[in-house]
Each structure stands twice: as C-alpha cells, then as structure tokens.
Amino acid sequence: MSHPVRDVPITGAPIRLGQFLKLAGLAEDGAHAKDLIEAEEVTVNGETETRRGRQLTEGDVVAVGGEQGRVTTG
C-alpha cells in the first residue's frame, strides 16, 4: 500500500527532478538523488524516469518506493 501523495510547494516552475527529490525529502542529497534515478527507482507520473534534469511542472507526481510528492506552485 502506497502512502498518500504529499504536496510539495516550489517557488518558480519548472524544477529539475534531482532538485525536487531533495526538496521533497525523497533523497538525502544530490548524490543520493542521482543514485536513485540511475537505479531506476524514481517514477514521474507513474513512468520510470532516468533523467536527473527532467523538468517538472505543477501537478507532476514523483514517487520513490512508497513515498510520493506532487509539485505545487504557490
């Protein structure tokens, strides 16, 4: 059973996936974010994402394991 989606407010969209993982607390730091992405453990809107520089916009849902965060602005 997955956890509920948590809204993560950002200032100014878009935001890169690696940055969002850190901001949302899904990764400890940039190196951890890179490792998670390279291990194909990160999904964006239900699809595996392997690009750390993937641009996220409002409403995108990022998941690592059972943890999920939704990009929100404002």
C-alpha positions in Angstrom: 0.0 0.0 0.0 1.5 3.3 -1.0 1.5 6.5 1.1 -0.8 9.4 0.2 0.6 12.0 -2.2 2.1 14.9 -0.4 2.0 18.4 -1.9 5.5 19.9 -2.1 5.4 23.7 -2.9 8.1 25.1 -5.1 8.9 28.7 -6.0 9.0 29.1 -9.7 8.4 26.3 -12.0 9.8 24.3 -13.7 12.1 22.4 -11.3 14.6 19.7 -12.2 13.9 16.2 -10.9 17.1 16.0 -8.9 16.3 19.3 -7.1 12.7 18.2 -6.4 13.8 14.9 -4.9 15.9 16.8 -2.3 13.3 19.4 -1.7 10.6 16.8 -1.1 12.8 14.8 1.2 12.7 11.8 -1.1 16.5 12.0 -1.4 19.1 12.9 1.2 21.3 15.0 -1.1 22.2 15.3 -4.8 24.4 12.2 -4.8 21.5 10.2 -3.3 19.1 11.6 -5.9 21.5 10.6 -8.7 21.8 7.1 -7.3 18.0 6.7 -7.0 17.5 7.9 -10.6 20.3 5.7 -12.1 18.9 2.7 -10.2 15.5 3.4 -11.9 13.8 3.7 -8.6 12.1 7.0 -9.4 8.8 7.5 -11.3 7.2 10.6 -12.6 3.5 10.4 -13.2 3.8 6.6 -13.0 6.6 6.2 -15.5 10.2 5.4 -14.7 12.4 8.4 -15.2 16.2 8.2 -15.7 17.0 11.8 -16.4 18.0 13.9 -13.4 17.5 17.1 -15.4 13.8 16.2 -16.3 11.8 19.4 -15.9 8.8 19.1 -13.6 5.8 21.3 -13.7 2.8 21.8 -11.4 0.8 18.7 -10.9 3.6 16.2 -11.7 3.8 13.4 -9.1 7.2 11.9 -8.2 7.5 8.6 -6.4 10.3 6.8 -4.7 9.3 3.5 -3.1 6.0 4.2 -1.4 6.7 7.9 -0.9 5.1 10.4 -3.3 5.3 14.1 -3.8 3.3 16.4 -6.1 4.8 19.6 -7.5 2.7 22.6 -6.5 3.3 26.3 -7.0 2.1 29.0 -4.7 
